[in-house]
Amino acid sequence: MILVKELSKSFGRRTLWANLDLTVAGGQMLALTGPSGAGKSTLLNCIGLLESPTSGQILYEGADITRFGKRAGRRFRRDVLGYLFQSYALIENATVAENLEIATTVRADRRSRCRDALERVGLAGRDKEKIHHLSGGEQQRVALARLLVKRPSLILADEPTAALDTANAAMVLDTLREMSDAGSAVIIATHSEHIRGRCDAAFEVGAVGTAVTGP
Ligand SMILES: Nc1ncnc2c1ncn2[C@@H]1O[C@H](COP(=O)(O)OP(=O)(O)OP(=O)(O)O)[C@@H](O)[C@H]1O
């Protein structure tokens, strides 16, 4: 589904990674590993159209997303991508429910999907609360609920369990695994050996030319 070809990224004279090749299919969960500063988040940002690579291609179903104009980029973010990032990407001043409802254009079962998603992440009945009144871990779980409502085909997660206790971290991983089993491609940047173990494959960022290997 996603084919990264000979991708390189430099900031000024500093090359983070060069000629990086990797593939992620629907139904596959891939861990991006590597030391702090290796460029895991930067790679996720490139795949998520938040940053541009210096050279190379990122093919999604045959189209090079690095060459998308504004309109195609907006459509790709809206129809394909789901983010689970440290900054949560939630609308701070809106309620939990409002943040979930914008994730889908399908009106028919929107209410029940939002309710089920909140229940799944342990936030049942919290729909009217404002995002900025929630704790960091609660906001992270709202971001996960939004993914459940949206059901994106490509999910990008950056340290998705960093702010969470053990039980909630397990819930987040289980949920990502379920979404992957249902057909989504999931890419997770992580330092956690545990998360790496739950993935189908791992890719070490920064080690030039590394191939995808099993966990
Ligand atoms: N916009 C930018 N301009 C210059 N340097 C940047 C920019 N964004 C990131 N960097 C640098 O690129 C390097 C890689 O950062 P990145 O956050 O991608 O690493 P990471 O592997 O995700 O690290 P960590 O595991 O600590 O989260 C860092 O040294 C960072 O300072």
The ligand as an SDF file (V2000), in Angstrom:
LIG
                    3D

 31 33  0  0  0  0  0  0  0  0999 V2000
   12.5910   21.3710   11.1550 N   0  0  0  0  0  0  0  0  0  0  0  0
   13.7940   20.9050   11.5460 C   0  0  0  0  0  0  0  0  0  0  0  0
   14.9080   21.6230   11.2980 N   0  0  0  0  0  0  0  0  0  0  0  0
   16.1290   21.1530   11.6650 C   0  0  0  0  0  0  0  0  0  0  0  0
   16.3400   19.9820   12.3010 N   0  0  0  0  0  0  0  0  0  0  0  0
   15.2600   19.2470   12.5740 C   0  0  0  0  0  0  0  0  0  0  0  0
   13.9330   19.6500   12.2130 C   0  0  0  0  0  0  0  0  0  0  0  0
   13.0550   18.6900   12.6050 N   0  0  0  0  0  0  0  0  0  0  0  0
   13.8020   17.7210   13.1890 C   0  0  0  0  0  0  0  0  0  0  0  0
   15.1160   18.0480   13.1680 N   0  0  0  0  0  0  0  0  0  0  0  0
   16.2230   17.2460   13.6800 C   0  0  0  0  0  0  0  0  0  0  0  0
   16.1820   15.9690   13.0570 O   0  0  0  0  0  0  0  0  0  0  0  0
   16.5930   14.9790   13.9770 C   0  0  0  0  0  0  0  0  0  0  0  0
   15.5950   13.8330   13.9970 C   0  0  0  0  0  0  0  0  0  0  0  0
   14.4320   14.2140   14.6970 O   0  0  0  0  0  0  0  0  0  0  0  0
   13.2040   13.2140   14.8960 P   0  0  0  0  0  0  0  0  0  0  0  0
   12.2730   13.8630   15.8530 O   0  0  0  0  0  0  0  0  0  0  0  0
   12.6980   12.8150   13.5680 O   0  0  0  0  0  0  0  0  0  0  0  0
   13.9510   11.9710   15.5600 O   0  0  0  0  0  0  0  0  0  0  0  0
   13.3370   10.6930   16.3200 P   0  0  0  0  0  0  0  0  0  0  0  0
   14.0780    9.5030   15.8190 O   0  0  0  0  0  0  0  0  0  0  0  0
   11.8560   10.6840   16.1630 O   0  0  0  0  0  0  0  0  0  0  0  0
   13.7500   11.0170   17.8120 O   0  0  0  0  0  0  0  0  0  0  0  0
   13.0730   10.6070   19.2200 P   0  0  0  0  0  0  0  0  0  0  0  0
   13.2050    9.1150   19.3180 O   0  0  0  0  0  0  0  0  0  0  0  0
   13.9200   11.3300   20.2070 O   0  0  0  0  0  0  0  0  0  0  0  0
   11.6510   11.0950   19.1900 O   0  0  0  0  0  0  0  0  0  0  0  0
   16.7810   15.6530   15.3230 C   0  0  0  0  0  0  0  0  0  0  0  0
   18.1600   15.8650   15.5450 O   0  0  0  0  0  0  0  0  0  0  0  0
   16.0600   16.9660   15.1520 C   0  0  0  0  0  0  0  0  0  0  0  0
   16.6760   17.9950   15.8900 O   0  0  0  0  0  0  0  0  0  0  0  0
  1  2  1  0
  2  3  1  0
  2  7  2  0
  3  4  2  0
  4  5  1  0
  5  6  2  0
  6  7  1  0
  6 10  1  0
  7  8  1  0
  8  9  2  0
  9 10  1  0
 10 11  1  0
 11 12  1  0
 11 30  1  0
 12 13  1  0
 13 14  1  0
 13 28  1  0
 14 15  1  0
 15 16  1  0
 16 17  2  0
 16 18  1  0
 16 19  1  0
 19 20  1  0
 20 21  2  0
 20 22  1  0
 20 23  1  0
 23 24  1  0
 24 25  2  0
 24 26  1  0
 24 27  1  0
 28 29  1  0
 28 30  1  0
 30 31  1  0
M  END
$$$$
